[in-house]
Amino acid sequence: MKANRETKRLFVGGLGQSISEVDLQNQFSRFGEVSDVEIITRKDDQGNPQKVFAYINIRVAESDLRKCMSVLNNTKWKGGTLQIQIAKESFLHRLAREREEAQANNEKSVMSNTNLLEKMGMMDFHMKAVPGTEVPGHKNWVVSKFGRILPVLHLKNQHKRKISFVFLKPRPLFCSLTYGNIKYDPSKYCHNLKKIGEDFTNAIPISNLTWELEGGNDPMSKKRQGKFADIFSPPKKIIKMQKNQSSSLSLTMRPRPSRVKMETPHFPQQQITQEMPSDPVTLKSPRVPDSERQKLKSVFFQTSGLENTGNKNSMSKNDIDSEDELMIAREENLERTTWSSINEYDSFEIVRDDFKSDVHKLCSLTDLGNKNNVSFDSEDNVGDDSDDDSGDADDTAVNKNVGKIKKSTEFSQMEKSVCKKSSPKNRKKCELSDHCTKVQKSKTNEELAISHGGKSLSNSSSSEDAASQSESAESEVGDYNAMMDNCLQVTLSLADLGHLAGSDLKAPKDPESHGWETTSQCDRASKSHGTSVGRHRSRQCIYPEEIVASLLEEENALGKQKPKENNLKLKFQAFRGVGCLYGKQPVRKSLEENIASSNVHKNEHSLKLEDPTSMSMEKGCPNRNGSSSKLTPFQGSKKADDPNCIQPQNRQFTCKTQNHKVRSPSGSEEGSRNPISNLLPLKDNAVRLGAETSGRGFDEDSGHETTKTGEDSEKSSDLTSHVVPEYSPEVSRMNTHGSKPDFPLSLNSPPDVSAKDKHAEDNQKRLSALEARQKAKEIQKKLVHNALANLDGPPEDKPTHIIFGSDSEIETEETSILEQSQLGEKPIKEFLSRASGILFGSSEEESDPEEDRNRFRIKPQFEGRAGQKLMNLQSRFGTDDRFRMDSRFLESDSEEEREEVNEKKTEKEELAAEKLKALNIVQSILQTNLSNSASKGSVAAKKFKDIIHYDPTRHDHANYEKKRDDKPKESKAKRKKKREEAEKLPTVSKEMYYNITTDLKEIFQTTKDNSEQKDVPHVDCEEEKAKEGHVSAAPVTGAEQPSGFTFSFFDSDTKDVKEETYAVEIVKSGKTAWHVAPRFQDSSSEEEDVTEETDDRKSSLGEVSLPAKETTRFFFFSNSDERLLGSDLFWRGMGSNISRNSWEARTNNLRMDCRKKHKDAKRRVKPK
Amino acid sequence: MRPLTEEETRVMFEKIAKYIGENLQLLVDRPDGTYCFRLHNDRVYYVSEKILKLAANISGDKLVSLGTCFGKFTKTHKFRLHITALDYLAPYAKYKVWIKPGAEQSFLYGNHVLKSGLGRITENTSQYQGVVVYSMADIPLGFGVAAKSTQDCRRVDPMAIVVFHQADIGEYVRHEETLT
């Protein structure tokens, strides 16, 4: 029994409060040994016991337990209902028991594993545990699946959530993150863990991990990478520029690359035009960029010229990196320039790219030997071509870049010239600013800089306008005028500059150059032509200056000539001084300034002087056309500007041989331009020389002939020798002209680019105006002529009026004269006048009826508008013969009136002309042919006609009937088929048909209209118009009949048809009959053919009609035979029905086939 | 009021030709009457001959508008198309863009058309080609300029601009005072 007994824990609920443990023990001891009794009392808030229950540990047998349960359960005991249940093991007991068990297990496992451990050696133990169980004795170590033991790490992350990193014992690293309080059991998730790497030693540092996805260069991938290149790149640039200490330079740098990029392609016009607006910086801050551009230009030139590899490298980078280097390079260049100015001989190689002034010097130096110049030219050419002479061979790309840059710079210069044109002030200002910057860098002339700065400030407002204008490349006449107004100011500023420069002149490092300058000035003053090399050089350097000076002088002459001469001289000095001080760049710029001013002057003068300039302009324009076919020279000023911008590029990129010629004439015509071109190292030396020569020659000839200069320039494009002789005379002229008022004119003739364009425009306008005037004159002449022609009649009559002899003549004359008065006045007056006019009234009665008739007829004199006016005039003077008016009095008026009439007429014409013009423009834009449009228009018109609703009752719709005629023509095919079929049929039937028809016709003719109505059904329903034709034709045929031949209805019918189709043509029946006769005899089959022909081609009607007549003649029956009356219906029906049916069937088949084929073809075409 | 100069005509035609190409001829050379362009207050009007005659009776300073305004010349003498020209240009448009209903409103408020709103586009549309913008119901909504060619449109991401806004019929409300 005892063996069966087990200690059980019983729950006893529903106890009374008074029950004690002893009671319980006693109560339960009946069933077994009660070892422990625990009474638990549950109390509410107030402490009142609510529940009392107890746990009893009892050692009891199963049966006893059951007995106990059954006896005591639900029994009332001491005030409570007992509820007895088996309770769970007490946790304490359980704990104890579990520990015991665990210990037992441990011992067991140890015992069992010892073997394994011994085998493995390495491992401490291996647990055969369910995954997830803790490793005993090790906190936070769990057994994972596959029996591996994993540590659990608890880490706190920023969000105060737990991150558990689980590291497997074996090397592989597992990283897994768990958030929140959830306990992460690595054993359950170990499958999710991934092996990152075997080696920690080789592990890449985090910084090197790939944080971006690598993609292509396409914008999408870039965006994914967080690069918004399009948006952000410009700001970056700006920032970098700002980094550069010379912000202005950097600013300029930025536009440049873009420009270069723009120009790298083949430089189509559009790009160039677009290019200007594409520079946002220039737009926003036009002033700085311009100046910068110039500087850059110079820098580039120098770098290219120097061919220093370092510089070139910097150039090659061509980007932000190179900016600093460029700065350095520029400084170097400055030094260089100074150095070059000192050592002019050394600068030979350098010069070519450096800039023009050097070239000039060299040219002057090599005046004696032309060869040197040539070689120089070749070098320049090479430079332009961006090929390496010195064999740097660093990068051809670099060189190209340089070349491009040069070009771009040149282009910019051209642009500047344009700007100058539009607003010379701005340009000047830019240049001034350049000067300022350079001065500051060289730190020699501070005063100048200050003065320039002030000027620039003053000019700043205008610069913006200039920029905008340059951007739009539109320089209007208004602007031009404005420029003109500004000219004076500009000159003044120049003068100031000159003063300043003069003051600074003493500072220059180059005494020699200074001396030369002074000497040159002296020479000028003394009008002695210096042949010495040095002098030449100086002159060349000064040359544009001289022009400017002359221009200035000229302008001064307009205002005050003499006082400013001094200023001018000072200016020269100043310019030269600047040049010496700052190397050739400054000189060049000063020259440019001069040019600008000269341009301005020229513009002014060009306006004043129409004829010579216009001639030159005309010449220039064709030349330009030759150079660039794209450019239409005679367009608006706007366009003209564009060409200017583009032209230089074109020249550069197009054949240089062309360039020479083109440029030289242009240069000659545009005096200012030549200097510019000269200054630009980019251009070929040869070209330059030519330009110079042309310019000089022009200067020479300008006084005499402008046109000649162009020719000269062309001739002397390559000749440097020309330069010398021309040069000296020019100088002399300059000197002479200083005092002369004529000189300005000559100088004016060389206009700058803008001037040229404007001149071209002006000239064109003038020419057109002249033409218009001539035309008007011609018209007037014509009018006069006409008027006189009208006059001729009456005046001739007048003399007759006095003659007494012939009554009739007098009568008519009289009446004509009198009628003038009659129309205006009363018959009485007329009578009086007549009486006065005619001495012998005997013939009056005879002529009266005629007179009366004529009286109300308007006289030829009074016909028309002019006549009316005349009449009015006449009425003013009454009937007095002495004041008889004739058209002579009206001449002027009549003209006016005619003009009025013309105007009225022209209103529509104008519209038409406008339309035409518009169409022309459209075609030019669309680049389609004129004829195209015309044809289109006509097509449209035709289409439109088609839409018109045809009303057969309307006569004016008769012209639309032509198309109806087409239908029978269309039926040609039908007819042919018909014919073919008919051929099968007995020919007789056809003959019969025709005969019958003829008879029918007769019937119609005899029976009047009713028969016609009868006839209508016979006629093809398609030919409704035929009806009308019949009606009209019937009488005609009737008339013909008597003339001779009997003739068939068919004949007349065909004729009718013809008349319908060609309303104009009237066919004579007799004629046709005569012709037809022979043909008809041939055969019946031919007859058919003929008839068909008649149907098919109406033109052959005559022939057709004849056979019918013949038939009538030849056959037994005359057309009037009564036996045949009414038979026509029968025959006709038969033949026509058969043929028609067959024809219809065929046509249908054909149509179907045709459609099919068409569809097939379409299908075939579509997939392609 | 005056006829356009050749230069103006050229500028204007060039602009219009961007949208309708050679169909421009049909505007100039109309079979149903004479139509011409007139400049008034820097605006270009497309006027029938008849109306032109009538308008000639009104002094220039009193004349507000005549015919249909096609656009205006800016101070820089560029031609800007007005939405009022839509009725004349839409039928002849060579390159069209249809926008989805969801993007319609955005466009009509003056915004560019994003690729997400692009419903359909004429093939072979080149970049910067003038296009007429239609709703999916084929109602012309305005003018635009293709920011991307048709091919590029396929590749570009959905938020990229496909058509630059030029003019839309919303301007009838928004710019009522300037549309004459």
Contacts between the chains, C-beta under 8 A, distances in Angstrom:
chain1	res1	chain2	res2	distance
A	218	B	155	7.4
A	219	B	156	7.8
A	220	B	155	7.6
A	220	B	156	7.5
A	220	B	157	5.4
A	223	B	157	7.2
A	468	B	76	7.4
A	472	B	76	4.9
A	472	B	77	7.5
A	474	B	76	7.0
A	474	B	77	6.3
A	635	B	7	7.2
A	636	B	5	7.9
A	636	B	6	7.8
A	636	B	7	4.6
A	638	B	7	6.8
A	638	B	77	7.3
A	639	B	7	7.5
A	911	B	34	5.4
A	911	B	36	6.1
A	911	B	49	6.1
A	912	B	34	7.6
A	914	B	3	5.6
A	914	B	36	5.7
A	915	B	28	6.3
A	915	B	29	6.6
A	915	B	34	6.7
A	915	B	36	6.7
A	917	B	6	6.9
A	917	B	9	7.2
A	918	B	9	5.9
A	918	B	13	7.4
A	918	B	28	4.7
A	918	B	36	7.6
A	918	B	37	7.1
A	919	B	25	6.8
A	919	B	28	5.5
A	919	B	29	5.9
A	921	B	6	6.6
A	921	B	9	5.1
A	921	B	10	5.3
A	921	B	13	5.5
A	922	B	13	5.6
A	922	B	17	7.5
A	922	B	24	5.2
A	922	B	25	5.6
A	922	B	28	5.7
A	923	B	25	8.0
A	924	B	10	7.6
A	925	B	10	6.8
A	925	B	13	5.2
A	925	B	14	5.6
A	925	B	17	5.4
A	925	B	24	7.5
A	926	B	17	6.3
A	926	B	21	7.2
A	926	B	22	4.9
A	926	B	24	6.9
A	926	B	25	7.5
A	928	B	22	6.4
A	933	B	25	5.6
A	933	B	29	6.5
A	936	B	25	6.4
A	936	B	29	7.2
A	937	B	29	5.1
A	937	B	31	7.6
A	940	B	26	7.9
A	940	B	29	7.4
A	940	B	31	4.1
A	941	B	31	6.0
A	943	B	31	7.2
A	944	B	31	4.7
A	944	B	32	7.3
